[in-house]
């Protein structure tokens, strides 16, 4: 241990040596300064201004809800306003279609991005694919009994976005070792194939992998690649074209809107409307009442008000005849709060 400490001291650069250099650098005339600043493409500036106007609109929308009347939810509302900006960047701006990947840590995670009652019994993988391209999804199925792939033809929140396909991996060919290969997009073909909307340059495709041991199981693996790499022009357009960036900022705006209007506020309003405004009751709805919800699912929702000395008891005539079902709790503003597997 002493030897390690001596070695650390030997290589340590004292602040007395680095501080004068840092100060000299900071005091120097900025090399980046210019007397003739450029002007951004009007479409880019308009998208930027619209994004920030929407951000303020969504804040005002939250502050004018009954949930905001409760002091406990005022700080949480501003937490949400920060969260949706991170979500909007991660889901709508950051992904590069020229180098597609399956996003698992920056998408739906019940311990970080739980707005919209993200299911804690599922591991999510999100990807964004150009309908003009063809892709190869390769992977290996792990312990999970369910792996579902859903295709929405536009980014989440787009006005004309809709689910165009939902696929159970068990309906496709899987090798004996659990490995599989699926082609996405391109001309129709036999075997493992998932069509994309060829008119959309940003299909939203996501994978739901069921968790059965809460992080202790083998969830398998997967990756996405182009079958043919895009040309240089594709890269230049996506990375450096102002109009393309403006569209990505617009997608971020759509994402913010759907998260506040349909998820944060909308789930509460939808549950209350389904129960005709009554507390402590539930109503049943099919899965596609929300954009991005699973068409394989039916959701029973309700708003419950119980005191500290009361308990919520859910009774059913029989367990649902389904490969998966569960009970999930969330707060009034649509964030997952806890889970219970059944």
Secondary structure, DSSP 4 states (H G I P E B T S, - for coil): -HHHHHHHHHHPPPHHHHHHHHHHHHHSPPTT--SS-----HHHHHHHHHHHHHHHHHHHHHHTSGGGGSHHHHHHHHHHHHHHHHHHIIIIIS--GGG---BSSSS-BTTTB-BTT--TTEEEEEEEE-TTS-EEEEEE--S-S-EEEEEESS-TT-TT--EEEEEEGGGS---TTSEEEEEESSS--SSSEE---TT-S-EEEEEEEE-SSTTSS---EEEEEESS---HHHHHHHHH-HHHHHHHHHHHHHHHHHIIIIIITHHHHHHHHHTTT-SS--EEEEGGGSTT--TT-EEEE------TT-------SS--SSS--EEEEE-TTSBEEEEEE-
